[in-house]
Amino acid sequence: MTSTTIASTPETRPARGRRAAVIALAAGLVVAALALLVAPSPHRLSDVRSGDPDSDERALADRVAAIVGDEGGGYRGLSVALVDPSGTTTATVGDPAGGPLFEIGSVTKVLTGMLLADLVEDGTVRPDEPLRALLPDVRFTDERVGDITLAELASHRSGLPRLATTSSTALRSAWANLRGANPYGEDVDDLRRQAADARVGSGRGEVHYSNFGMALLGQALAARTGTPYPELVSERILRPLGMSDTLLTVDDPPPPGLAAGSTASGRPVAAWSGVGYAPAGVGPRSTAADLAKLVAAVRDGRAPGATAAIPRFDAGDDSRIGYAWFTDQHDDQQITWHNGATGGFSSYVGFDRASGRAVVVLGNTDRGVEWIGIRLLGASAEPSATTASPWLVWMTLGLLLYVVVALPLLAFARAGHSAWWNSAPDRARLIATTLASVALLLVAHRLGTWLSVPPLLWALTAGVAAAGAALVVLRWRDLPLLAGGPRSLRWTAFAGSIASSVLVIGVTLTVW
């Protein structure tokens, strides 16, 4: 009987190969086309502008759009306010994404610095008062932490690290970054425990930016007055300035008008919150109009704690710092400012006393907006970079390269002659590789730097993977379940690979 060998005769193999190639090509093209519909979509500032034609609002929006120009990649929406001797003008450009309440991040630090200055002025605290005097119940492992003064905390000269990082907080932060979730969450008691375990570094007396130090300052001032930080700032700074749209905490359910944040590459991220780190900028939201009231009042010296903006200490690179407020020289202008950044927002406030101009710029992605504010003040500044660090670019390309190579190589490998895999392909390996490729495609989608790497590459990679998977399916009947190596070890590796891929896929899909 020869009928059972017809499918494998030399005459039929080219036909089978052509058929497999056509199927693989078709599968790749279809999947690539579908992948384009869900491919990464980096934000770009649209031409939508607020205000009626010929209004001051439209003129400001047009000016912002002209400043951004071709540098709009990575921006979604911008909310701005410009204050000059004639008054305040606000405008929006692009998509406010549910605004106007944007996360302001570290701009909150100027409120904390002003709170210190205001409490110093009425004698509640002294700038040279040590931290232990305000937190007497905290047992500091490093006594030098208790010796840090309030002025050192307010000017980032405490020697404390940027964040109180432990192994658990580092893991939590990495996990949150993968999921686009909130990396914070500490309450006041958590912050106190971190203070008890903290140690002073070698840079005390020099300016080294510390979110941890500023959070401690705000909570220490709250402890001295017996008033929670949000209420204290509202009572002493926000209400006197009429800043009714500034929220230091967001209630559940949240109020209307909260903008949604995202990365410049287009990945949505969760709002940041954490009562403990609120004085450093975790959680507070505001509007451009409300912050305009703040910068105008500080510029004029009429805000509570306005003396916080007075430069007191050298911050390096021709920069000086007061209580949180920085002062830099730009061309022939002296600009006092602070910026902020969270997972999905960026912010900048600044003023030039000589010209009388002040500015607020809020963005609902993580691309920096400082340069826009500086240009609105009339000084020159280079655009914030849109290119990612080289390691992020290589990470993105590496993930895509694995997917491009793994499935096709495995599909084309001849049984027993796969040097790349160092063993024959089998069904278990094909399943594990296919699932790992899907997982890596999802990870690349979420974490890839799509302002630097063309998003089209993601869709093409998905197409190549689909073509390889089609070839795998066509070879399925010819492959053993397991080939080579101890079976127990192979099954263990298979189970581990499947479990890790399913976990990654589950995490990424829950926050897609």
C-alpha positions in Angstrom: 0.0 0.0 0.0 1.5 3.3 -1.0 -1.5 5.7 -0.4 -0.3 6.6 3.1 2.9 8.1 1.8 1.4 10.4 -0.9 1.4 13.5 1.4 5.1 13.3 2.0 6.4 12.5 -1.5 8.9 14.9 -2.9 6.4 16.0 -5.6 3.9 17.2 -2.9 6.3 18.9 -0.5 6.6 22.2 -2.6 2.9 22.4 -2.8 2.6 21.9 1.0 5.3 24.5 1.5 3.5 27.0 -0.8 0.2 26.4 0.9 1.8 26.9 4.3 3.5 30.1 3.2 0.2 31.5 1.8 -1.7 30.7 5.0 1.1 32.2 7.2 1.2 35.4 5.0 -2.5 35.8 5.1 -2.6 35.3 8.9 0.2 37.8 9.4 -1.5 40.4 7.2 -4.9 40.0 8.9 -3.5 40.2 12.4 -1.2 43.2 11.5 -4.2 45.0 10.1 -6.3 44.3 13.2 -3.3 45.2 15.4 -3.2 48.7 13.9 -6.6 49.3 15.4 -5.3 48.8 19.0 -1.6 49.7 18.4 0.0 52.2 20.8 -1.2 55.7 20.1 1.1 58.4 21.5 -0.7 61.6 22.3 -0.3 64.7 20.1 -1.7 68.1 20.9 -4.7 68.8 18.7 -5.7 72.2 17.2 -8.7 72.5 19.5 -8.5 75.8 21.3 -10.8 77.6 23.8 -12.2 81.1 23.5 -14.1 83.0 20.9 -12.3 84.5 17.9 -10.6 87.8 18.7 -10.9 87.2 22.5 -7.9 87.3 24.9 -8.6 83.7 25.7 -8.2 82.6 22.0 -5.1 84.8 21.6 -3.5 83.1 24.6 -4.5 79.7 23.2 -3.0 80.6 19.8 0.2 81.7 21.5 0.5 78.5 23.3 -0.2 76.5 20.1 2.5 78.6 18.3 5.0 77.9 21.1 4.4 74.2 21.0 4.3 74.1 17.2 5.8 70.9 15.8 6.8 69.8 19.4 3.3 68.7 20.2 4.2 65.0 20.4 3.4 63.6 23.9 0.9 66.3 24.8 -2.8 65.7 25.0 -4.2 68.8 26.6 -2.8 72.0 28.1 -4.5 74.3 30.5 -2.7 77.7 30.9 -3.1 81.0 32.7 -1.1 84.2 32.0 -1.0 87.0 34.6 0.2 90.4 33.7 -0.4 93.9 35.1 -3.6 94.1 33.1 -5.1 91.0 34.6 -5.4 87.2 34.2 -6.2 85.2 31.1 -6.8 81.5 31.0 -7.1 79.1 28.0 -7.0 75.5 27.0 -5.4 73.8 24.0 -6.1 70.2 23.0 -8.1 67.7 25.0 -8.5 68.5 28.7 -9.7 64.9 29.2 -12.4 65.7 31.6 -10.6 68.6 33.2 -10.1 71.3 34.4 -8.9 69.8 37.6 -5.3 68.5 36.9 -3.0 66.8 39.3 -0.4 69.4 40.2 2.3 67.1 41.7 5.2 68.9 43.3 3.8 72.4 42.8 2.1 71.5 46.1 5.5 71.9 47.7 5.3 75.7 47.4 2.1 75.5 49.5 4.0 73.6 52.1 6.9 76.1 52.0 4.5 79.0 52.3 2.8 77.2 55.2 6.1 77.1 57.0 6.8 80.8 56.3 3.3 81.7 57.5 3.7 79.8 60.7 7.1 81.3 61.3 5.6 84.8 60.9 3.0 84.2 63.7 5.5 82.5 66.0 4.1 79.0 65.9 7.4 77.5 64.7 11.0 78.7 64.2 12.9 77.9 60.9 15.8 76.5 63.0 13.5 74.3 65.1 14.5 70.6 64.9 12.2 67.9 63.5 12.2 66.1 66.9 10.6 69.1 68.6 7.5 68.7 66.3 7.5 64.9 66.3 8.5 64.1 69.9 6.8 60.7 69.8 9.0 59.4 66.9 12.0 57.4 68.0 14.6 58.1 65.4 17.1 55.3 64.6 19.5 57.9 63.3 19.5 60.8 65.8 20.7 63.1 63.1 17.2 62.9 61.4 15.7 64.4 64.6 18.3 67.2 64.3 17.2 68.3 60.8 15.6 71.8 60.9 12.4 72.9 59.3 14.3 75.3 57.1 16.5 72.4 55.9 13.4 70.3 55.0 11.8 73.3 53.2 15.0 73.9 51.1 15.9 70.3 50.3 19.1 70.5 52.4 18.2 67.9 54.9 20.4 65.0 53.6 17.3 62.8 53.4 16.8 60.6 50.3 14.4 61.5 47.6 12.0 58.8 48.8 12.1 56.6 51.9 12.7 53.4 49.9 12.7 49.9 51.3 12.6 46.6 49.5 8.8 46.5 49.9 8.2 50.0 48.7 10.6 49.5 45.7 8.7 46.3 44.7 5.4 48.1 45.1 6.6 51.0 43.0 7.8 48.7 40.2 4.5 46.8 40.3 2.5 50.0 40.2 4.5 51.3 37.2 3.8 48.1 35.3 0.1 48.4 36.0 -0.1 52.2 35.6 -1.3 52.3 39.2 -0.7 54.6 42.2 2.8 54.0 43.5 2.0 55.8 46.8 -0.6 55.2 49.4 1.2 55.9 52.7 -0.8 57.5 55.5 0.7 59.8 58.2 1.6 56.9 60.5 3.4 55.2 57.6 5.4 58.4 57.1 6.3 58.5 60.7 7.6 54.9 60.6 9.7 55.8 57.6 11.1 58.8 59.5 12.0 56.6 62.4 14.0 54.2 60.1 15.5 57.0 58.0 19.2 58.0 57.9 20.9 61.2 57.0 23.1 61.0 54.0 26.4 62.7 53.3 24.8 65.6 51.4 23.2 67.5 54.4 23.5 71.2 53.8 23.5 70.8 50.1 20.3 71.0 47.9 19.3 67.4 47.0 15.6 67.2 46.1 13.6 65.1 48.6 9.9 64.3 48.4 10.4 62.5 51.7 11.7 65.6 53.4 8.9 67.9 52.1 6.3 65.3 53.2 7.8 65.2 56.7 7.8 69.0 56.8 4.1 69.3 56.0 3.1 66.5 58.5 5.4 68.0 61.2 3.7 71.4 60.8 0.3 69.6 61.0 1.4 67.9 64.2 2.5 71.2 65.8 -0.8 72.9 65.0 -3.0 69.8 65.7 -4.7 70.3 62.4 -4.5 67.8 59.5 -2.3 69.0 56.6 -5.2 69.5 54.1 -7.2 71.5 56.5 -4.2 73.5 57.6 -3.3 74.6 54.1 -6.9 75.3 53.2 -7.3 77.4 56.4 -4.1 79.4 56.1 -3.5 79.7 52.4 -6.2 78.6 50.0 -9.2 80.3 51.6 -7.5 83.7 52.1 -6.6 83.6 48.4 -10.0 82.4 47.2 -8.6 79.2 45.8 -11.8 77.2 46.0 -11.0 74.9 43.2 -7.8 73.5 44.7 -8.3 70.0 46.2 -5.6 68.6 48.5 -7.6 65.3 48.9 -10.1 63.8 46.5 -13.2 62.3 48.1 -14.9 59.1 47.1 -16.9 59.4 44.9 -14.7 62.0 43.2 -16.2 65.4 42.2 -16.8 66.2 38.6 -14.1 67.9 36.5 -11.2 65.6 37.3 -8.9 65.3 34.2 -7.7 61.8 33.3 -3.9 61.4 33.1 -1.7 59.3 30.8 1.8 58.9 29.7 3.1 60.7 26.6 3.1 57.4 24.8 -0.7 57.1 25.4 -1.0 54.7 28.3 -3.7 55.7 30.8 -2.5 55.8 34.4 -4.4 55.9 37.7 -4.6 59.0 39.8 -1.9 59.4 42.5 -3.1 59.6 46.1 -1.6 59.2 49.6 -2.3 61.3 52.6 1.2 60.9 54.0 2.9 62.3 51.0 0.3 65.0 50.2 2.6 67.8 51.3 5.1 66.7 48.7 2.5 66.6 45.9 0.8 63.2 45.9 -2.9 63.7 45.3 -3.6 67.5 45.1 -5.4 68.9 42.1 -6.1 72.4 40.9 -7.0 74.5 37.9 -4.9 77.0 36.0 -7.2 79.8 37.1 -6.9 78.9 40.8 -3.1 78.6 40.6 -3.0 82.0 38.8 -4.4 83.5 42.0 -1.5 81.9 43.9 1.4 83.1 41.7 -0.1 86.6 41.4 -0.4 86.9 45.2 3.1 85.6 45.8 4.5 87.8 43.1 2.9 90.8 44.8 3.9 89.7 48.3 0.3 89.6 49.5 -0.1 85.9 49.9 0.1 84.2 53.3 3.7 83.0 53.6 4.8 84.8 50.4 8.3 85.3 51.9 8.8 81.6 51.2 9.7 82.7 47.6 12.7 84.8 48.8 15.9 83.1 47.6 17.9 82.0 50.6 20.3 79.2 49.7 22.5 78.3 46.7 21.0 75.4 44.7 23.8 75.1 42.1 23.9 76.0 38.4 23.0 79.7 39.1 19.9 78.6 40.9 18.8 79.6 44.4 16.0 78.3 46.6 13.8 79.6 49.4 11.2 77.5 51.1 10.4 75.2 48.1 10.4 78.1 45.6 13.4 78.1 43.2 14.7 81.2 41.5 16.7 80.9 38.3 18.3 83.3 35.8 16.9 83.0 32.2 18.6 85.4 29.8 18.2 88.8 31.6 15.1 87.6 33.6 15.0 86.3 37.1 12.2 83.7 37.3 10.8 82.2 40.5 9.2 78.9 39.9 8.3 75.3 40.7 7.2 72.4 38.6 5.4 69.1 39.2 5.1 65.7 37.7 3.0 62.6 38.5 2.4 59.5 36.5 0.0 61.2 34.1 0.3 64.9 34.6 2.9 67.7 34.5 2.7 71.3 35.8 4.6 74.5 36.1 4.1 77.8 38.0 6.4 80.8 37.7 6.6 84.6 37.8 9.0 87.4 37.0 8.7 90.2 39.4 10.5 92.7 37.2 8.0 92.4 34.3 5.0 91.6 36.5 4.2 88.5 34.5 3.2 85.2 36.0 2.2 81.9 34.4 0.6 78.5 35.1 0.9 75.6 32.7 -0.8 72.3 33.4 -0.6 69.2 31.1 -2.5 65.9 31.3 0.4 63.7 30.2 3.8 63.2 31.8 5.7 65.2 29.2 7.2 68.3 30.9 5.6 71.7 30.4 8.3 73.9 32.0 9.7 75.2 28.7 6.2 76.4 27.6 5.8 78.4 30.8 9.3 79.9 30.5 8.6 81.0 27.0 5.3 82.5 28.0 7.2 84.6 30.5 9.3 85.9 27.6 12.5 83.9 28.2 14.1 81.3 26.0 14.0 77.6 26.8 14.5 74.3 25.0 11.5 72.0 24.5 11.2 69.1 26.9 12.6 66.0 25.4 10.3 63.6 23.6 13.0 60.9 23.2 13.3 58.3 25.9 16.5 57.1 27.5 18.4 54.6 25.4 17.7 51.7 27.7 13.9 52.2 27.3 14.3 52.3 23.5 16.4 49.1 23.6 13.9 47.5 26.0 11.1 48.2 23.6 13.0 46.9 20.5 14.3 43.9 22.5 10.8 42.8 23.4 9.7 43.2 19.8 12.8 41.4 18.5 12.1 38.4 20.7 8.6 38.1 19.3 9.7 38.5 15.7 12.4 35.8 16.1 11.0 33.3 18.5 7.9 32.0 16.8 9.2 32.0 13.2 12.4 30.3 14.2 10.6 27.7 16.2 8.2 27.1 13.4 10.9 26.7 10.8 13.2 24.7 13.0 13.7 21.1 11.8 13.1 18.5 14.5 16.4 17.5 16.1 18.3 20.3 14.3 17.4 23.4 16.1 20.6 24.9 17.4 18.9 28.0 18.6 16.7 26.1 20.9 19.4 23.4 21.5 16.7 20.8 21.3 13.9 19.7 19.0 10.7 21.7 18.9 7.6 20.1 20.5 4.0 21.0 21.4 4.8 22.1 24.9 7.5 24.5 23.7 5.3 25.9 21.0 2.5 26.6 23.5 4.8 28.3 26.0 6.6 30.4 23.3 3.3 31.5 21.7 1.9 32.6 25.1 5.2 34.3 26.1 5.1 36.2 22.8 1.6 37.4 23.5 2.6 38.5 27.0 5.6 40.4 25.7 3.5 42.1 23.0 1.2 43.4 25.7 4.1 44.5 27.9 5.7 46.3 25.0 2.3 48.0 24.3 2.1 49.3 27.8 5.7 50.1 28.7 7.2 50.9 25.3 8.5 54.3 24.4 6.3 55.0 21.5 7.4 58.5 21.0 10.8 57.2 20.0 9.9 53.8 18.5 7.3 53.9 15.7 4.0 52.3 16.9 3.7 50.7 13.5 6.5 48.3 14.6 4.2 46.9 17.2 1.5 46.0 14.7 4.0 44.6 12.3 5.5 42.5 15.1 2.1 41.1 16.0 1.7 40.2 12.3 5.0 38.4 12.2 4.1 36.5 15.3 0.8 35.5 13.8 2.5 34.2 10.7 4.8 32.2 12.9 1.9 30.9 14.9 0.1 29.8 11.7 3.2 27.8 10.7 3.3 26.3 14.1 -0.4 25.2 13.8 0.3 23.6 10.4 3.2 21.6 11.9 1.2 20.6 15.0 0.4 17.1 14.0 4.0 16.3 13.2 5.3 17.3 16.6 5.6 15.3 19.8 4.2 16.5 23.1 7.7 16.7 24.6 11.1 16.2 23.0 14.4 16.0 24.7 15.5 16.5 28.3 14.1 15.0 31.6 10.3 14.9 31.4 9.9 16.2 35.0 12.2 19.1 34.3 10.5 19.9 31.0 7.0 19.8 32.6 8.2 22.1 35.5 9.7 24.6 33.0 6.5 24.5 30.9 4.3 25.1 33.9 6.4 28.0 35.1 6.5 29.6 31.7 2.7 29.3 31.3 2.0 30.7 34.8 4.3 33.7 34.3 2.8 34.5 30.9 -0.7 34.2 32.2 0.1 36.5 35.1 1.6 39.1 32.8 -1.3 38.9 30.4 -3.8 39.1 33.2 -2.2 42.2 34.8 -1.9 44.1 31.5 -5.4 43.3 30.3 -7.0 44.4 33.6 -5.6 47.9 33.0 -5.5 47.9 29.2 
